[in-house]
Amino acid sequence: MNILVTGANGQLGTEMRIVSSGSTDKYFFSDVNDVEGFQTIHLDITDKDAVRAFVQENSIDVIVNCAAFTNVDAAQSNRSLAELLNATAPSYLAAAMVERGGVLFHISTDYVFGKEPYNTPCREDRTGTPTGVYGETKLQGEKAIAASGCRYYIIRTAWLYSEYGKNFVKTMLSLTSSKPQLKVVFDQVGTPTYALDLAKLICTIISSGKMKENTGIYHYSNEGVCSWYDFTKMIQAFDNEMRTAAGEEPTLCDVQPCHSSEFPSPVIRPSYSVLDKSKVKEVFGVEIPYWTDSLRLCMKNLKKISK
């Protein structure tokens, strides 16, 4: 098969490069930004004609769309750009797959939920009630793909991090090593997702032989539940564990829990956005790592590439 990965220089796209490196399928990695060390095809997915031409000329069978406008706060004042990247562009990818009879993998988000209060993990059939422009435009993208008539996998994920790009783990590592005290919200609860694990899931589905039989919406994050405060405390603990093993001084930052109200934002973030992964486990038989195990692995990998 010929497989196109869009947004290939982001967190998930980079992990897709790594996971697919031994595949017998032919992968094309595209982005609008170049990153040193990565071979990247320039493809603007907001250009419908360019998307169609590339897909037809390269006989693309599968598209994995990792591209998106993901700055939650900035989306509030950039609705048109967020709609273009999160809703319109995915519709172009879907249309291209309709013509080819191919399959579109599209990465969505827990932010399609959040307005209605609940305290049980979100299943795929829960009605989307986003609280801001980012979630609204991602939900629009989901609906556009579903209405296109293409075969699709919409994979909703949450709290994505990796060794690459900008993310919460790398930010907290920097802050806990440079500040004497840090406040982190404890009243927003969800589950972190290591992008490497999500990339492995996508490649597992592509190579499963069941790809065209089990399309639809799926949820995927790592297992378990935590707050952003818990997440930060574990990041610091693992960092200090590795520092001690290397003969280095541990960080002494005093990490304290706080309410979301102490950090005013233009967006009301979901207070509980744990995703139910029963469906993906039942259909594809995947074992999902516990969030602390994946975090430890990511931090070990981060130490390796930073040397």
BELVENDA-V520648 format. One record per residue. N is the residue number from 1. D_FIRST is the distance of its C-alpha to the first C-alpha in whole Angstrom. Layout:
# BELVENDA-V520648
n-><N:N>
d_first-><D_FIRST:D_FIRST>
This chain:
# BELVENDA-V520648
n-><1:2:3:4:5:6:7:8:9:10:11:12:13:14:15:16:17:18:19:20:21:22:23:24:25:26:27:28:29:30:31:32:33:34:35:36:37:38:39:40:41:42:43:44:45:46:47:48:49:50:51:52:53:54:55:56:57:58:59:60:61:62:63:64:65:66:67:68:69:70:71:72:73:74:75:76:77:78:79:80:81:82:83:84:85:86:87:88:89:90:91:92:93:94:95:96:97:98:99:100:101:102:103:104:105:106:107:108:109:110:111:112:113:114:115:116:117:118:119:120:121:122:123:124:125:126:127:128:129:130:131:132:133:134:135:136:137:138:139:140:141:142:143:144:145:146:147:148:149:150:151:152:153:154:155:156:157:158:159:160:161:162:163:164:165:166:167:168:169:170:171:172:173:174:175:176:177:178:179:180:181:182:183:184:185:186:187:188:189:190:191:192:193:194:195:196:197:198:199:200:201:202:203:204:205:206:207:208:209:210:211:212:213:214:215:216:217:218:219:220:221:222:223:224:225:226:227:228:229:230:231:232:233:234:235:236:237:238:239:240:241:242:243:244:245:246:247:248:249:250:251:252:253:254:255:256:257:258:259:260:261:262:263:264:265:266:267:268:269:270:271:272:273:274:275:276:277:278:279:280:281:282:283:284:285:286:287:288:289:290:291:292:293:294:295:296:297:298:299:300:301:302:303:304:305:306:307>
d_first-><0:4:6:10:13:16:19:18:21:23:23:20:18:20:19:15:16:18:16:12:14:14:10:8:5:6:8:11:14:17:20:24:25:25:26:27:25:22:20:19:18:21:20:22:21:24:24:22:22:21:18:17:18:15:12:14:14:11:9:7:6:8:11:13:16:19:21:24:28:29:33:35:38:37:35:39:40:37:36:35:32:31:30:28:26:26:26:26:23:21:22:20:17:17:19:16:13:16:16:12:13:10:11:13:14:18:20:24:27:30:32:32:34:38:40:42:43:42:41:39:35:33:31:28:31:33:34:33:37:36:39:38:36:33:32:33:31:28:29:29:25:25:27:25:22:23:25:22:21:17:16:16:17:20:21:24:25:29:31:27:28:27:28:27:28:31:32:35:35:35:38:40:40:41:44:45:45:47:49:52:51:48:48:45:45:45:45:41:39:35:33:31:27:26:23:22:22:20:17:17:17:14:12:14:13:9:10:13:12:14:12:13:16:18:17:20:22:23:25:24:27:28:31:35:37:39:40:40:43:42:38:41:43:40:39:42:43:40:41:44:43:41:44:47:45:44:48:48:50:48:48:51:50:51:48:50:49:49:49:46:49:50:47:47:44:43:41:42:39:38:41:39:35:34:31:31:28:29:26:23:25:25:22:20:23:22:25:26:28:32:32:35:33:30:32:34:31:30:33:33:30:32:35:33:31:34:36>
